[in-house]
Amino acid sequence: MIKPFIIIKSEKKLTKVFLDDILYCKAEGSYTQIVSKNLVATSCKVLKLISCELEGYNFFRINRSYLINFDNCIEIKKNKRPIIVFSNKTEL
């Protein structure tokens, strides 16, 4: 069985990223930063388009700037604002 992936087109290269490796995607103007377990890549697409590509997988838009992968979310801490903890201990 082939693992699902997306191709991230940046200025000078194409990068293959497996969906189960993605931790979250962050909007940065008209670009999107994709943070995975192994790398950080910047896509030329806006977050809304990436969100559409990942529809049907376990991704959730938590606000205007972030799209998270629930498969890599291990904990949600309740404070004044909830904090999401990922498998690599990154917190949002």
Biotite code that builds the C-alpha atoms (Angstrom):
import biotite.structure as struc

atoms = struc.array([
    struc.Atom([0.000, 0.000, 0.000], chain_id="A", res_id=1, res_name="MET", atom_name="CA", element="C"),
    struc.Atom([1.322, 3.435, -0.942], chain_id="A", res_id=2, res_name="ILE", atom_name="CA", element="C"),
    struc.Atom([1.534, 5.990, 1.835], chain_id="A", res_id=3, res_name="LYS", atom_name="CA", element="C"),
    struc.Atom([-0.332, 9.218, 0.972], chain_id="A", res_id=4, res_name="PRO", atom_name="CA", element="C"),
    struc.Atom([1.883, 12.222, 0.291], chain_id="A", res_id=5, res_name="PHE", atom_name="CA", element="C"),
    struc.Atom([1.862, 15.713, -1.144], chain_id="A", res_id=6, res_name="ILE", atom_name="CA", element="C"),
    struc.Atom([4.392, 17.419, -3.366], chain_id="A", res_id=7, res_name="ILE", atom_name="CA", element="C"),
    struc.Atom([5.493, 20.822, -2.090], chain_id="A", res_id=8, res_name="ILE", atom_name="CA", element="C"),
    struc.Atom([6.566, 23.211, -4.795], chain_id="A", res_id=9, res_name="LYS", atom_name="CA", element="C"),
    struc.Atom([8.928, 25.886, -3.556], chain_id="A", res_id=10, res_name="SER", atom_name="CA", element="C"),
    struc.Atom([10.958, 28.353, -5.584], chain_id="A", res_id=11, res_name="GLU", atom_name="CA", element="C"),
    struc.Atom([13.673, 25.984, -6.774], chain_id="A", res_id=12, res_name="LYS", atom_name="CA", element="C"),
    struc.Atom([12.582, 22.431, -5.998], chain_id="A", res_id=13, res_name="LYS", atom_name="CA", element="C"),
    struc.Atom([9.808, 19.891, -5.467], chain_id="A", res_id=14, res_name="LEU", atom_name="CA", element="C"),
    struc.Atom([9.686, 18.057, -2.140], chain_id="A", res_id=15, res_name="THR", atom_name="CA", element="C"),
    struc.Atom([7.716, 14.898, -1.397], chain_id="A", res_id=16, res_name="LYS", atom_name="CA", element="C"),
    struc.Atom([6.230, 14.907, 2.129], chain_id="A", res_id=17, res_name="VAL", atom_name="CA", element="C"),
    struc.Atom([4.273, 11.976, 3.552], chain_id="A", res_id=18, res_name="PHE", atom_name="CA", element="C"),
    struc.Atom([1.033, 13.065, 5.218], chain_id="A", res_id=19, res_name="LEU", atom_name="CA", element="C"),
    struc.Atom([1.652, 11.051, 8.371], chain_id="A", res_id=20, res_name="ASP", atom_name="CA", element="C"),
    struc.Atom([4.941, 12.957, 8.879], chain_id="A", res_id=21, res_name="ASP", atom_name="CA", element="C"),
    struc.Atom([3.313, 16.410, 8.790], chain_id="A", res_id=22, res_name="ILE", atom_name="CA", element="C"),
    struc.Atom([2.854, 18.002, 12.215], chain_id="A", res_id=23, res_name="LEU", atom_name="CA", element="C"),
    struc.Atom([1.232, 21.256, 11.138], chain_id="A", res_id=24, res_name="TYR", atom_name="CA", element="C"),
    struc.Atom([1.003, 23.862, 8.411], chain_id="A", res_id=25, res_name="CYS", atom_name="CA", element="C"),
    struc.Atom([1.342, 27.567, 9.134], chain_id="A", res_id=26, res_name="LYS", atom_name="CA", element="C"),
    struc.Atom([0.107, 30.410, 6.921], chain_id="A", res_id=27, res_name="ALA", atom_name="CA", element="C"),
    struc.Atom([2.739, 33.010, 6.082], chain_id="A", res_id=28, res_name="GLU", atom_name="CA", element="C"),
    struc.Atom([1.090, 35.550, 3.802], chain_id="A", res_id=29, res_name="GLY", atom_name="CA", element="C"),
    struc.Atom([0.692, 33.983, 0.374], chain_id="A", res_id=30, res_name="SER", atom_name="CA", element="C"),
    struc.Atom([2.969, 31.078, 1.355], chain_id="A", res_id=31, res_name="TYR", atom_name="CA", element="C"),
    struc.Atom([2.551, 28.134, 3.732], chain_id="A", res_id=32, res_name="THR", atom_name="CA", element="C"),
    struc.Atom([5.220, 26.693, 5.976], chain_id="A", res_id=33, res_name="GLN", atom_name="CA", element="C"),
    struc.Atom([4.831, 22.918, 6.295], chain_id="A", res_id=34, res_name="ILE", atom_name="CA", element="C"),
    struc.Atom([6.448, 21.452, 9.391], chain_id="A", res_id=35, res_name="VAL", atom_name="CA", element="C"),
    struc.Atom([7.009, 17.703, 9.409], chain_id="A", res_id=36, res_name="SER", atom_name="CA", element="C"),
    struc.Atom([8.953, 15.321, 11.624], chain_id="A", res_id=37, res_name="LYS", atom_name="CA", element="C"),
    struc.Atom([11.959, 15.537, 9.294], chain_id="A", res_id=38, res_name="ASN", atom_name="CA", element="C"),
    struc.Atom([11.886, 18.938, 7.626], chain_id="A", res_id=39, res_name="LEU", atom_name="CA", element="C"),
    struc.Atom([10.404, 22.400, 7.321], chain_id="A", res_id=40, res_name="VAL", atom_name="CA", element="C"),
    struc.Atom([9.397, 23.410, 3.799], chain_id="A", res_id=41, res_name="ALA", atom_name="CA", element="C"),
    struc.Atom([7.739, 26.503, 2.398], chain_id="A", res_id=42, res_name="THR", atom_name="CA", element="C"),
    struc.Atom([5.061, 26.025, -0.228], chain_id="A", res_id=43, res_name="SER", atom_name="CA", element="C"),
    struc.Atom([4.041, 28.602, -2.829], chain_id="A", res_id=44, res_name="CYS", atom_name="CA", element="C"),
    struc.Atom([0.384, 27.772, -2.077], chain_id="A", res_id=45, res_name="LYS", atom_name="CA", element="C"),
    struc.Atom([-1.828, 29.542, 0.450], chain_id="A", res_id=46, res_name="VAL", atom_name="CA", element="C"),
    struc.Atom([-3.049, 27.575, 3.471], chain_id="A", res_id=47, res_name="LEU", atom_name="CA", element="C"),
    struc.Atom([-6.599, 27.364, 2.093], chain_id="A", res_id=48, res_name="LYS", atom_name="CA", element="C"),
    struc.Atom([-5.406, 25.413, -0.975], chain_id="A", res_id=49, res_name="LEU", atom_name="CA", element="C"),
    struc.Atom([-3.281, 23.069, 1.145], chain_id="A", res_id=50, res_name="ILE", atom_name="CA", element="C"),
    struc.Atom([-6.275, 22.556, 3.430], chain_id="A", res_id=51, res_name="SER", atom_name="CA", element="C"),
    struc.Atom([-8.362, 21.516, 0.407], chain_id="A", res_id=52, res_name="CYS", atom_name="CA", element="C"),
    struc.Atom([-5.658, 19.056, -0.711], chain_id="A", res_id=53, res_name="GLU", atom_name="CA", element="C"),
    struc.Atom([-5.602, 17.453, 2.744], chain_id="A", res_id=54, res_name="LEU", atom_name="CA", element="C"),
    struc.Atom([-9.383, 17.212, 3.055], chain_id="A", res_id=55, res_name="GLU", atom_name="CA", element="C"),
    struc.Atom([-10.464, 13.693, 3.965], chain_id="A", res_id=56, res_name="GLY", atom_name="CA", element="C"),
    struc.Atom([-7.323, 13.070, 5.997], chain_id="A", res_id=57, res_name="TYR", atom_name="CA", element="C"),
    struc.Atom([-6.991, 13.742, 9.721], chain_id="A", res_id=58, res_name="ASN", atom_name="CA", element="C"),
    struc.Atom([-6.158, 17.459, 9.429], chain_id="A", res_id=59, res_name="PHE", atom_name="CA", element="C"),
    struc.Atom([-8.031, 20.206, 11.243], chain_id="A", res_id=60, res_name="PHE", atom_name="CA", element="C"),
    struc.Atom([-7.896, 23.980, 10.829], chain_id="A", res_id=61, res_name="ARG", atom_name="CA", element="C"),
    struc.Atom([-7.593, 25.390, 14.369], chain_id="A", res_id=62, res_name="ILE", atom_name="CA", element="C"),
    struc.Atom([-7.578, 29.050, 13.291], chain_id="A", res_id=63, res_name="ASN", atom_name="CA", element="C"),
    struc.Atom([-6.794, 31.257, 10.297], chain_id="A", res_id=64, res_name="ARG", atom_name="CA", element="C"),
    struc.Atom([-3.081, 30.527, 10.510], chain_id="A", res_id=65, res_name="SER", atom_name="CA", element="C"),
    struc.Atom([-2.731, 26.847, 11.436], chain_id="A", res_id=66, res_name="TYR", atom_name="CA", element="C"),
    struc.Atom([-3.767, 23.485, 10.053], chain_id="A", res_id=67, res_name="LEU", atom_name="CA", element="C"),
    struc.Atom([-2.786, 20.599, 12.339], chain_id="A", res_id=68, res_name="ILE", atom_name="CA", element="C"),
    struc.Atom([-2.451, 16.861, 11.874], chain_id="A", res_id=69, res_name="ASN", atom_name="CA", element="C"),
    struc.Atom([-4.433, 15.150, 14.648], chain_id="A", res_id=70, res_name="PHE", atom_name="CA", element="C"),
    struc.Atom([-2.507, 11.915, 14.096], chain_id="A", res_id=71, res_name="ASP", atom_name="CA", element="C"),
    struc.Atom([0.618, 13.601, 15.481], chain_id="A", res_id=72, res_name="ASN", atom_name="CA", element="C"),
    struc.Atom([-1.133, 15.485, 18.283], chain_id="A", res_id=73, res_name="CYS", atom_name="CA", element="C"),
    struc.Atom([-0.495, 13.707, 21.586], chain_id="A", res_id=74, res_name="ILE", atom_name="CA", element="C"),
    struc.Atom([-1.879, 16.170, 24.113], chain_id="A", res_id=75, res_name="GLU", atom_name="CA", element="C"),
    struc.Atom([-3.996, 19.303, 24.484], chain_id="A", res_id=76, res_name="ILE", atom_name="CA", element="C"),
    struc.Atom([-3.223, 21.357, 27.581], chain_id="A", res_id=77, res_name="LYS", atom_name="CA", element="C"),
    struc.Atom([-5.966, 23.585, 28.929], chain_id="A", res_id=78, res_name="LYS", atom_name="CA", element="C"),
    struc.Atom([-4.825, 27.080, 29.859], chain_id="A", res_id=79, res_name="ASN", atom_name="CA", element="C"),
    struc.Atom([-6.335, 30.454, 29.013], chain_id="A", res_id=80, res_name="LYS", atom_name="CA", element="C"),
    struc.Atom([-5.620, 29.303, 25.460], chain_id="A", res_id=81, res_name="ARG", atom_name="CA", element="C"),
    struc.Atom([-5.321, 25.588, 24.712], chain_id="A", res_id=82, res_name="PRO", atom_name="CA", element="C"),
    struc.Atom([-1.821, 24.348, 23.893], chain_id="A", res_id=83, res_name="ILE", atom_name="CA", element="C"),
    struc.Atom([-1.437, 21.494, 21.408], chain_id="A", res_id=84, res_name="ILE", atom_name="CA", element="C"),
    struc.Atom([1.548, 19.186, 21.927], chain_id="A", res_id=85, res_name="VAL", atom_name="CA", element="C"),
    struc.Atom([2.850, 17.111, 19.027], chain_id="A", res_id=86, res_name="PHE", atom_name="CA", element="C"),
    struc.Atom([4.785, 13.849, 18.946], chain_id="A", res_id=87, res_name="SER", atom_name="CA", element="C"),
    struc.Atom([8.120, 15.710, 18.680], chain_id="A", res_id=88, res_name="ASN", atom_name="CA", element="C"),
    struc.Atom([7.212, 17.831, 21.755], chain_id="A", res_id=89, res_name="LYS", atom_name="CA", element="C"),
    struc.Atom([6.524, 20.964, 19.680], chain_id="A", res_id=90, res_name="THR", atom_name="CA", element="C"),
    struc.Atom([3.798, 23.116, 21.244], chain_id="A", res_id=91, res_name="GLU", atom_name="CA", element="C"),
    struc.Atom([1.326, 25.444, 19.504], chain_id="A", res_id=92, res_name="LEU", atom_name="CA", element="C"),
])
